[in-house]
Amino acid sequence: MALVGPIPVVRCLPSNGRRFRLLSRRTCANNLVVRCTAEPLAREVEVEEGQVGSVLKFSMSDFAVASQVSVGLQGRTDELMFEATVCDPNHPLYNSRVVLRHLVSTQAKRRGRRALEVLHKLARRRLMYHSYAIQVHGYVTQTSNTDDDPFILVHGYHGSYSLRHWLQLSDWLPTLESTLALDEEWVRRVGDNTIGGPAVTRQLRLTRILMRDLLIGVNYLHSHGLAHTELRLENVHISPVDKHVKVGILGNAVDFDEKKTKESTGKNMERRKRMIAFDMRCVGFIMAKLVLRELMDASVFSDFKSFLYKGNDPSCLREFLLPILCRNSPSGNIGVQMLDRNWGAGWNLLSLLLATKPCERISCLNALRHPFLCGPRWRVNPSMDLMRWGLGSTAVRMAEDYIYGHHQRRRIAYFIELMERLNPNSSLKNWIHLLPGRWRLLYSTGRHVGLTFRQPSHRVLITDAYLSFSDMSSADKPILSISANISFTSISTPHWPHDKIGTPGSLHVTTNTNLSPGRSYGNSSNSSYGNSFGSNWEVPPSLPVAKFHVGEIDISMTVGSDPNADEAQGVLKEVRIQIPQEMFDLTRFACGTYIDSRLLVLRGVNGSALLFTRSCF
């Protein structure tokens, strides 16, 4: 029997025979019913015209079940997985390798029927469906139709590994490159023009390929009014045949629109945004594990999720993850190097995928246009937010060099000035909202933080310097409590020990301050950023700032268990030399010139700028 036209949706009754003879054909509305006879038992086929996908009923005699199952096909506790080959020579899937997903529980059966239900939506664009989704062929019928009978779903086989199992291989990078058969023609699809290179470049190129394919597949679902809701490494496969990433079985796919009425239009739009945002958060988790392999460890990933669930801003992920990722990588972590490239574009994309508020998460189409996923051959016009992110990321990375030459100090000061000109939160309301929290001092244009080549009289090693703000505002006046905490190590030996072990100590300075709006006036002719944005850029004569009105300060210091007065005075003097004056005398803070969710710039009365990054408790 041959049917001409689109691939139909077929429902078949089981038959013991393998030969068919056409008996009759009739058309009723949009349904074409074809009756066939078989020897010795008949099979009835009902075809719905106008559909592109096909849902077939199989019998177990149609398959040759394999004795082993690939490790990448692990299912849930209420599912049993089998690999099989279609052995019926008259079947269109003859000799094809398939997966039999044996669904036992009531919930598992519901997932299986849902996977068949959503097939009608997705199969309208056959090429996209076959390229970016695991193809569902049908299901196996049972002798009885009771609720206790298991439901067996039949779907495509796309390799023995899920993406999780690929990443767990010790040689996953060259193995995946070999599986995808990367060549110059392939890498052009992601905007690259070379193959090979150092490990960081190769992994970044492969990440772009996989992430772009995944985002195209997820966008394919969203464009058809569906949210996957179960995007995990275990549900993502890479086909060695067409080299595409396949999103998993859509057993828990959710429709955006519950009811199509005029009254529910607004609710449906909100539901759509929430469902898309949920999927994008799952994509963010996949990207994080793909780039940072340390997150494959369950304990590290648990800390990672805990950081986000506590309400911390994802833009501070670098500050949180850097000590964890570089703990066992003294020469540098490859994942961190990837995310730091292109002015920290990778950290920016990760923060947009994992944004705390669903309305702030990036969409699939915008993510595909993000510079992190675009190779060097593609020209990308960055937004102003991305330019601010790049300036801040570059200043942070340069500040991490610790020992600075004259040209480095000038360049960091240049970037800080540009950030001040592009401050997105200049109003006093934004300062009161963003300022509370704990900020770690990174750099000061007025004084080098920590030791230099100078030989100190008392050996003191600065560990960290933090500035904490707490909101104590009343109804009529914005008041903040400021606390400066400097931790250090005092070493009593005449020479520096190799392990830098000494007596721990800390310096605490507290005060209260009032905030008021103000403006900062500068000489635009002497500015180092006059033509940074082209000839049409005009340096404004003044900038809006938040003025600090600091009250009396309270200072306390602890060092050792029982220090003598002379030693304590020497340690305090050395600490004051190694930290900016503003951190010791908080009254020297004049105003704040830049703030966002991760970076803060404060100016002292002498004009020096202090750069802070938000730190999580």
N, C-alpha and C positions, 0 to 999 in steps of 0.2 A: 504493500500500500504506500503510495506516495502522495504527499500533500504539497501543494504549491502555495507560496506566500509566506507571510510571517510565521515564525515558530509558534505553534499554538500551545494553549494550556490543555493538558491531556489528563483525564482520569480513567484509569484502567481497572477492570476487574481481573483477579488472578486467573490464570489458565494453566493447565498442565501441558498444553500443546505448544508448538513453536511456529506453526504455519497458520496464515490467516487468508480468508477469502472474503472479498467485499460483497455484502448482501444488499445494502441500501444506503442512500444518502439523502438527508433532508435538511432544510434550513428553517430555523424557528427564531425570529427576531435576530439577535446578534450571535446566536449559538448555531454551530454546525454540528449535527449529530451523525456520526459515521458508525454503522453496524457491521461488524466483521464476524465471521464464523471461523472457528479453529477446530482442529481435530486433536483430542476428542471432545474438548469443552470450549464454549464460546467466550470471548472477551469483548466487553463493550467499551468503546472509547468515545468520550464526549469532548469536543474541541470548542473552545471559546475563541471566536475570531476577534481580531483587534488587539490581542495581547502578544507580547514578544517573548515572554518567559514561558517555560514549560514546567509543570509539576507532574511528575510521573509516579505511578504506583508500581512498586517492585514486589517481587516475592524473593524469599531467601534462596530459592533455586537459581536465581539469576546471577548469583555471585559465587566466586571462589574465594573464600575467606582465608587470609594469610594467618600463619601461626604466630607471628610476632607483630608488635605494634611499635611504631616510632615513638621516641621519648617526647618529641614535640607535640604529640597529640593527647597530652594529658587533659582530662576533663574534670568536672566537678565530682563530688562524692556520690551524687545520684545519677551519674552517667558512666557508661561503659563504652570504650572506644575500640573499634576494629578496623583494620585495613582489609580491603577486598578488591577484586578485579571483576568487572562485568564479563561473564563468560558466554552470554547469549549472542550467537553470531548475527541474529536478526535485530538486535537492539542497537539504536543509534550510538550508544555509549560503549559498544563492544570493545573489549580489551582496554578499557579505560580504568585507571586506578582511582578508587573512591574511598571515602571514609564512612563507616556505619556508626552513627552515634546513637547508642542504645539508651533511651531516656526512661527512667524507672519511676521516679516520684511524680506526683501530680503537678508540682511546680515545674519540673523538667519537661513534662509533656506540654505544658502551656508554652514554655520557651520554644519547643520544637514547632508547634502549630503557629506561633507568632513569626518564626523565621520563614515559614511558607506563606504567611499572609502578606508580609512586607515585600515578598518577591515580586508581586504584581506591580508595585510602585517602582522598584528599582530597575526592572528589566525593560523599561521603555527605552532606555538608552543602553542597548546591548553591549556596545564596545566598552563603555565606561564600567558597566557592571562586571564584565568578564575581566577587566584589567585591574580593578581596585577593590573587589569584594570576592569573598569565597563563594563560589557558585553552589547554590542549593539545587540538587536535581529532583528530589522527591522524597518519598518515604516508603517503608516496607509495610505491606498490609498484613494483618493477622487473621487467623482462622475465625476468631470471634471479635466482636466489637464492644466488649465490656470495658469498663474503666480500669479494671485491674491489668489489662494487657499492656505490655510495654510499647512505647512508641519509638520506632527506629528511623532516624533522619538520615538521608543519603546526601552527602555533599562532596565537593571536590577535594582532591589531595594536592597540597602545594608544598611538598618537601617534608623532610622528617623533623625539622627544627622549627620552633617558634622563635620570635626575635629574642626572647629571654635566653633560650638555649644557645643561640648564636653568640650572645654577649658573654655567656659563661665559659666559652672556649678560651683557652690560653692564647691561641693564635687566631682569634676571631677576625682581626683586621685583614690579614692576607687571605684567610679562608673566604670571607665575604667578598673581597675584591675578585677572587677567582670565580666565585659562584655567579657574581653579576657580570663577569667578563668585561670589566671596564676598559674601554678604549677611548681614543680621542673623540670619536663621534658620540659616545655615551656622555662624556663629561661636558660636552658642549651644551647638553640639555639643562645643565645647572649653571651655565654661565662661566665655565672654566675652560682653559685652553691647554692644560698640560695633564699628564698622568705621572704617577710616581712622586718622588720628592721625599722630604723628611716625614717622620711619623705624624707630626702635628698637621701638616698639610694634607696628608692622605686621609687621616681620620676626619678632618673638617670636610673634605670633599665627599667622603662616604656619608657623613651625617647630613649634608645637604641633599644628597640623592634620596636617602631614606625618609627624611623629614618632609621633603617636597612631595614624594609619592603618598605618604601618610596623610598630609594635609589635603591633597587632591581627592583622595578617597573619602575623607571625612566631609569635605565640602560637597562631594557628590551626594552623600546622605542628607546633608542639611538642605541642599537645593531641592530635594524630593520630600521635604517636610518631615524628616526623621532624625532623631538623635540616637546615637549608638548606646550611650550610657555605660558601656563596659569596655572601654578602650584601655587595655593593659598589654604589657609585653607578651603575655601568654596568648592573647587573642590576635596577635599580628604575625603574619607569616610572609616569607619572601619566596616567591615562585622562581625556581631555577629555569623555568621554561620561557616565560615572557619577561623575567627580571623586574617584576612589579611587586610592591608591597600590597598585601591583601588584608583588609580589615576582617575581623572574625565574624562568626555566626551572629545574626541579628535577632537572637531570641529574646532580648530585653529592649529592643528598639522601641522608642516612644514617639508617638505622633505629636507634632507641634500643636495641631488644632484638635481639641476635643469635640467641640460643637461649632458648626459653621452657621452662626446666626449673627444678626447685626448687634445684639446685645453682648455677645461674647467676643467681638472683634478685639477690644482692648485687652481682655484677659488672655486671649490667644497670643497676642503680640508679646505680652509679658512672659507667658509660658515659653514662647519660642526663644526669647532672649536668655531665659534661665537654662533651658536645655542646651542651647549652643554654648553658653558659658561653662556648663558642667563638662561637656565634651572637650572644650579647649583646655580646661584644667587637667583633664586626663592626658591630653597631648603634651602638656607641659611636664607632667611626671615622666612620660616616655622620653622626651627630649633630655631631661635631667639625667636619667639613667643611661641614655645613649652616649652622652658627652662625658659624664662623670661616673666612671665605672665603680668608684668606691660606694656609690649609692646602691649597688647591687647587694651589698651587705645589709641584712635585715635590720641590724641595730643602728647603723648609720642612717638608713632611710627612715627609720622610726624617728630619729632626732630631727631629720629634715622635715618630715610631716608635722612633727610637734612644733617646730619653729613657725610653720605657717598657720597651724590651727590655733595658736595662741594669739593670733591677730597681728603678728609682726609683718611689716611691709616687705614684700618679695624683692623690692629694690635693694634691700640690705642683705641679700643672700650671700654676696661675695664676702662681706665682713664676717658673716656667721660661718661660712664653709671653709674659708681660707686656712684657719688653723687645723681643721680636720683633714683637709685634702693634702696639705703639705707636711703632715706629721711624718709620713714615711717616704716623702719625696723631697729630699734636700736640694736636688738639682732642678726642681720645678715640676708641677703636675701638668700633664698633657692637656687634660680637660680644661684647667684654668687658663692655660695658654690659648686654647681655642676660643674660649669665651671672651678673653681679653683682646683678641684681635679686632681690627677695624674699630678702634676707639670703644671697646667694650660692648660691641653690638650684640654678642651672644647673651650677656647678662641682661641687656635690655629686653630682648625677645623673651627670655625666660621669665622675667618679672611681669611682662604683659600677659603671658599665658597663665601665670599663677596669681594674677592680681586678686587681692582680697575681695573687692567688690565685683560681682558678676558683670556689671555694666561697664567696667573698665578693662575687661579682658579683650584681647585682640581677636579678630575674626580670621577664618581660614584664608580668605583672599588677601587681607592685609598682611598676614604672616608670610604668605608666599612672596610678597613684595618687600619684605624686610631685608635689610642689607646682609644680615647674618646668613640668610639662605640664598643669596645671590652671589654668583661667582664674579671674578674680576672683569669679565668681558661684558657684564651687564651694568649699565649706568643707572644708578639709583639716586633719586633726589630726596635727601633726608628731610624730615620735618624739623621744625624748630625744637620740639621736645627731644628729638634724637640728637640734635646738635648740642643742646645743653648737656645731655647725658654723655656725649663724647668728650666735651671739654672737662667735665668733672672726672670722668674715668681716667683721662690722660693725666690730669693733675694728681690724682690719687696714686697712680702707678709710678709717676716720677717721684712723689714724696716717699714712696717705699724704698727708694735707692739708699736712703739714710745719709750717705756722705755726698754732698753736692758741690759741683764746680760752679764758677761764676755764671757760666752760660745756662746751667740748669736752674739756678735760682732766678735768673731773669725770665726764663721761659715759664716756670711755675707761676711767678708773679703776673706774667702776661695772661696766662689762662685764668687765673683768679679774677683779674680785672674784666676779662670777657664774660665770665660767669655773672659778675655783679651787674653788667650791662643788660644781661638777658634774664634777670631774676623774674621767675613767673609768679612769685607770691610776695608782691611788694606791699600789699595792704596790711594794716595792723591786725585785722581779724585772722588772716592767714598765719601771721607770726605767732599769735596766741595759740592757734590750733596745732601748728607743727612743731613749735619749740619744745614743749614738754617731752622729756625723755633723757636718755643718756648718750652723750656724744664723746667720741674719742679724738684727742688732738693728734692730727697728722703732721701739720707743718705750720711754721710761722715765718713770715717774711722778715721779721725783725730780729729773730734769734734762732740759732740752730738748737733743736731739741735734743738733749742727750749729750754724750761725750763727743769731743772733736780730737784733734791731735794734741791738745793741751795736756800737760801733766798736772793733775789736780793735787792739792794738798791732802784732801780727804777723798778716798776712792769711793764714789757713789755711782751706782748704775741705775738710771731711770728705767722702770719697767713700763708703766703706762700712765697717761694723764687723761683724766676724764672730767667733763663738765656736765653736770646734771641739772635739769630744770624741772620744777614742779609747779603746777598751776595753783595759785592761791587767790585768784581773782574774785573780787566782790562784784556786786551789781553795777557799781558806778566807777570802778577803777581796776584796770588789769595789773595784777601783782604776781610776780614769779619769784619763787625761792631758787637761788643758785647755790650749787655746791661743787667745789673743785676738789678732786681726789687725785693725788699724785702718789703712786706706789713706787718704791725704790728698794735697792739693796745696798747696805753699807758694808764695805770690806775693810777690815782692820789691819790686814797684812800690808807690809810696805810695797809688795809687788802684786800685780794682778794674777790671781789664780786662774788656771786653765779652765776650770768649770764655772768660774764666776759665782761661786757660792759664798754667801755672807749673811749678815743679819738683816732680815726684812724690816721695812719701815713704811710709814705712810704719812702724808701731809694732807690735812683737811682744812678747807676754807669755805665758809658759808656766809650768805648774806641774802637780802631781799632786794628786788628791783622793780621799778615801775616802767612800763613801756608806753611810749608815745610816738605818734607819727612824726617824721622829719624828713629832711632832704640833705643829701651830701653834695657839696659843690666842689668841682675840680677844674683843672686847667686842661681843656680839650686839646690845645695845641701841643702839649707835652705828653699826651696820652700815647701809649704804645700800641693801642688797638684802633687807631683812627681809620685805617683803610682795610680792616680785617674782613669786611663783608662787601667790598667793592667800592667803586667810586661814588655810588649813590648813598652810601652809609654816612650819616651825620651823627657825630658824638653828641648826645644831649648835654646841656649845660649843667644839669643836676640830676640826681637819682633819688627816688624815694627810699627811705631807710626806716628802721625801727630804732628809736633812741632809747638807751638804757639810763635810768636814773637810780644808781646803786646807793644803798644805805650803808650802815656800819657793817664791818666784816668781823668774823670770829675765826681765829686761826688756832689749830691744834696739830700736834705732831707726836707720833709714837715711833720709837726706834728701839729695838731690843727689849730685854727684860729689865735691866737696871743700868742705863747709860749714865756716865758722869756729865756734868754741865758743859765742860769744855768740848767733849766729843760731840754732844748734841748740837752745840752752836756751830761747830765746824761742819757737821753734816747738813744743817739747815742752810748755811751759807753756800755750800756746794750745790744743794738742790735748787736754790734760787738762781744760781749762775746757769744751771743747765736747762731751766724751763723759762718760757716767756714771762715777762713781768706781769702780764695781765692775768696769768693763772694763779699768781701769788697774791696780787693786789687787784681784786675784782673791780675796784672803783676805777681802774684804768680802762675798762671796756667803755667805748663811746657809743657804738651803734652796731646793728646787724645789717649787712648789705646783701646777703644771699641766703636763701633757705629753700629746700625741697624735702622730699621724704627721706633722702639719704645723706645730703651734704649741707653744711652750714659754714658761713663765712662771717666772722666778727672782726670789726676794726677797733684798734686801740686808740687812745688819745694822741699817740705819736704817729698815727697813720699806718702802723703795721697791720697786716692781715693774718688772722689765724684760721686755718682750714680744719674743720672737724668732719668726721663721718659718724653716722648714727650707729650706736652699738646696742646690742640686745642683751637683756639681763639673763 
